[in-house]
């Protein structure tokens, strides 16, 4: 922890000179919060399945002198920066706010409807261990619609550490879809914090697809703050080797008549570790809430591990809420049945894995992306994804 605080103090002038005044204005408070909080240990409930301190322990290079690009930030965006991502509540958010120099802004004016997704592709390339800290703020005004396709990829067999804090504001009656796809290497440590606020009648869809990773920790906090708001959180993780993927979610029902649906599925092979903790909070004023939360996991070897913790916290009377989780191995009866009909053992296992993840992918409304992710999952299960990780020829198109 001290190395990052010392870096900030020693290089503060360089950090500020190559960043925006909006980001610089929050750094001091973030540094104070990070010094107070420190890296969360496994005794912290939301981080009990991931050793965060070890992810930050190696020495990483940090490029601080990137020339600042000219960027005009609308007041409606600037006034909301940092209002969802509270540095006093989360140490990773505080560290990111303290060091981040890169800011991506997506602003969709009222009534505007984007027909094609906005792509945000980030390819990590370095000859030395590298750390990146990024910020993304999305403001979608009343009645507007937009889809964001975010992709993280690594081009080199190198140590990478990335933190990203995303703040998303969904206006009244607006619709926002976010697709977050990870194809990083086994030496990449990735910590992403996403905060979303959904106004009355708004809709927010978030899909997380982890095809390959090293150590991944995704935090997703969604607040349904207006009557009739809705959210859908979908997630798939395909992990093997020593890979670690941890998804921690919070859906805060803060207004009446809101709906939430959450479905996460993991396929864990070899010595991989997966974790899911999802909390649904229904406040006293959030009457007529409808919520469903499901986590299902397929463990393919005796050495793979899955930790699952679905949670409901309800203070309202008139609600329809359910939650559940399952962890299981390959269905031996199904494997036997398929082999009796001429399907080889390896192909039978492949088909069962494909079928297990299919119901998550089928819920993706954007058909080209849905088909592309199916192909990506199939290639992952077949074991040849690494040969085409940086190829864009079969990427989703119109």
Number of C-alpha atoms within 10 A of each C-alpha: 13 9 11 16 17 11 13 19 13 11 13 17 10 13 24 19 16 17 21 19 10 14 21 19 13 16 23 16 14 22 23 16 21 26 16 11 16 16 20 18 16 14 9 10 10 19 19 15 25 22 15 19 14 11 15 17 10 12 11 15 15 14 11 18 13 13 9 12 10 7 10 9 15 10 8 12 16 15 11 16 19 18 10 18 21 15 25 15 12 18 21 22 26 27 26 26 30 28 28 22 24 18 18 13 17 16 16 21 16 17 14 15 16 12 10 13 17 14 12 13 13 12 15 19 15 16 9 13 18 19 21 21 21 18 22 16 22 21 23 26 22 21 19 22 24 20 21 18 18 17 17 18 20 23 14 16 16 18 22 26 23 19 23 22 24 22 22 23 24 28 27 22 22 27 24 23 21 19 22 18 20 21 22 29 22 20 18 27 23 23 22 21 22 21 20 24 21 27 25 22 22 28 24 25 20 22 23 19 22 21 21 26 27 22 24 23 21 18 19 18 19 25 22 31 22 23 22 21 29 28 25 21 20 22 22 24 26 24 26 22 15 15 24 26 26 24 25 21 22 18 24 21 30 21 23 25 22 27 21 24 19 23 22 23 26 26 26 27 21 17 17 23 26 27 21 24 21 26 19 24 20 27 18 15 15 26 21 18 26 20 24 17 22 17 22 20 26 24 21 20 15 10 12 21 20 23 13 21 14 18 16 17 12 16 14 16 14 14 18 12 19 15 19 14 16 12 16 11 13 14 11 10 9 13 19 14 12 17 15 10 8 9 15 14 13 11 14 18 20 15 16 16 20 16 11 16 23 16 12 19 21 13 14 19 11 16 15 13 18 18 16 16 19 16 14 19 24 17 16 16 19 12 10 12 18 13 9 12 17 14 8 8 8 10 12 15 11 9
